[in-house]
Amino acid sequence: MKDFWIHKYESGVANKKALLIFPHWSAPYWPYKLLAKYFSDFHVIVYHCASSLLGADVEATIKNFALLEKMVSDDLVNLEAGGTNAFNMYGISLGSIMAFRAANVLVGQNGNLGGVILNLSCASFPLAVWSGCATQSIRKEWDSNGTSYVEIERAWTHLSPINNLSHLKEVKIFFLVPKRMQ
């Protein structure tokens, strides 16, 4: 199993509005740090994770997402306790999975969510990994191990955005969808 780590970049920590950014899988750090500078009215937190966040080891992926979710949940509690009164989430590709989960948890706890922006999101996380171009190496490893789609779907269904909507009925969600998916 590869080492898993999460680095956080924060800016505008004195602001009372928060923007949580979840980058795409294997993303370089610097573009998101640069993006954060454009939101000077927000306390921005960029959650940059090791590429081992996602892998062919199904249980390790679940554990890694749980660690990320715990960090985000703790940050939300601390931000609210510090007087943050509005939250926004921005997730890119794999990062949209965590953005959706964090938004759903926040609203379920009566947090004030301004909106969610999802870029290249998917409704089914298992299907996206199973059939995605960027995840072909994971699929090959599953094929060589005899891992079926049904096993992946059963294990990861709770991560899918479609299954993290229960509290988001009144929340503004903006989807950015690439032309090839339209």
Residue pairs with C-beta under 8 A, 6 or more apart in sequence:
1 52
1 57
1 60
2 50
2 51
2 52
2 55
3 50
3 52
4 49
4 50
4 52
4 53
4 60
4 63
4 64
4 67
5 49
5 50
6 47
6 48
6 49
6 50
6 67
6 68
6 71
7 29
7 47
7 48
7 49
8 45
8 46
8 47
8 48
8 71
8 75
9 29
9 32
9 33
9 36
9 44
9 45
9 46
9 48
10 43
10 44
10 45
10 46
11 36
11 37
11 39
11 43
11 44
12 36
12 39
12 40
12 41
12 42
12 43
12 44
13 43
14 43
15 41
15 42
15 43
15 84
16 43
16 83
16 84
16 85
16 86
17 41
17 42
17 43
17 84
17 85
17 86
17 87
17 88
17 114
18 42
18 43
18 44
18 45
18 79
18 84
18 86
18 87
18 88
19 36
19 39
19 42
19 43
19 44
19 45
19 87
19 88
19 89
19 90
20 44
20 45
20 47
20 72
20 75
20 87
20 88
20 89
20 90
20 99
20 102
21 32
21 35
21 36
21 44
21 45
21 46
21 47
21 90
21 91
21 92
21 95
22 47
22 89
22 90
22 91
22 92
22 94
22 95
22 96
22 97
22 98
22 99
22 102
23 29
23 32
23 46
23 47
23 48
23 49
23 92
23 95
24 92
24 93
24 94
24 95
24 120
25 51
25 53
25 54
25 93
25 94
25 95
25 134
26 51
27 48
27 92
27 95
29 46
29 48
32 46
32 48
33 46
35 46
36 44
36 46
42 88
43 79
43 84
45 75
47 68
47 71
47 72
47 95
47 98
49 64
49 68
52 60
52 64
53 61
53 64
53 65
53 68
53 94
54 61
54 64
54 94
54 129
54 135
54 138
55 61
55 138
56 137
56 138
56 141
56 142
56 145
56 147
58 147
58 151
58 152
58 155
58 156
59 155
61 156
62 155
62 156
62 159
65 97
65 98
65 159
68 98
69 98
69 101
69 102
69 105
72 98
72 102
73 102
73 105
76 87
76 102
76 105
76 106
76 109
76 111
79 87
80 111
85 112
86 112
86 113
86 114
87 103
87 106
87 111
87 112
87 113
87 114
88 113
88 114
88 115
88 116
88 117
89 99
89 100
89 102
89 103
89 113
89 115
89 116
89 117
90 99
90 116
90 117
90 118
90 119
91 97
91 98
91 99
91 100
91 116
91 117
91 118
91 119
91 121
92 119
92 120
93 119
93 120
93 121
96 118
96 119
96 120
96 121
96 122
96 161
97 125
97 159
97 160
97 161
99 116
99 117
99 118
100 116
100 118
100 121
100 161
100 164
100 165
100 168
101 159
101 164
103 113
103 116
103 164
103 168
103 171
104 164
104 165
104 166
104 167
104 168
105 167
106 113
107 113
107 167
107 168
107 171
108 166
108 167
113 168
113 171
114 172
115 171
115 172
115 173
115 174
116 168
116 171
116 172
116 173
116 174
117 173
117 174
117 176
118 161
118 173
118 174
118 175
118 176
119 176
120 176
120 177
120 178
120 181
121 161
121 175
121 177
122 128
122 160
122 161
123 160
123 161
123 162
124 153
124 160
124 162
125 156
125 157
125 159
125 160
125 161
126 149
126 152
126 153
126 155
126 156
126 157
126 159
126 160
127 149
127 153
128 135
129 135
129 138
129 139
129 152
129 156
130 139
130 142
130 149
130 152
131 139
132 139
142 152
157 163
